[in-house]
């Protein structure tokens, strides 16, 4: 393949991947605890603009389905829901969930209880307690303390298992605000994050930034498309004409 065409194609593919990531971010703008992803070249550009101020970009690069991206670990703002089973995690921490595919992690604190009294995440998966077992509750008033203590009618039944990760690139996003680990080894660490009951952490996606990035990506895509058209239709055409002569 002509090197110019290959370069243009690579650029268009990168822009298309970035647009897909932005679309997913925008679709989850109202999902509690959702963490936005950014295309690798977007992260690189922001890193260069930030210079040596590493705090300006709290993200780690990973690879999802062949696409290099970065997970933005910045905390979202908190919304007061006045609901006892809504919780927000303040600090570096994730709830541990027993999903159908195995252990998963989430910051979506919209909790519920199922028909048998098990505390569950928003997708219905059991929330695990400090001993790694599902938290089972009976009828009564449920309260969750700052340290994750789960109380039923004033009696402590269990404590939420909250873990942290030094490197967020070891986490892979799944549906329903869940994360899985990329490594088979135990990478969970104890977390000193605080639990704030009656609140939910909002998505950390900024709709204004997403729109600005979309416009920039579309413009770059169009420019690259014109370059490819110039190579294939004009330059190659002239080369064929000269060759025939």
PyMOL commands that set and color helices and strands:
alter all, ss='L'
color gray80, all
select helices_A, chain A and resi 3-27+40-50+54-56+168-170+207-244
alter helices_A, ss='H'
color red, helices_A
select strands_A, chain A and resi 37-39+59-64+67-72+78-80+87-90+94-99+102-106+112-113+119-120+126-127+142-144+149-152+155-159+162-164+171-173+179-181+189-190+194-197+199-201
alter strands_A, ss='S'
color yellow, strands_A
deselect
rebuild
show_as cartoon
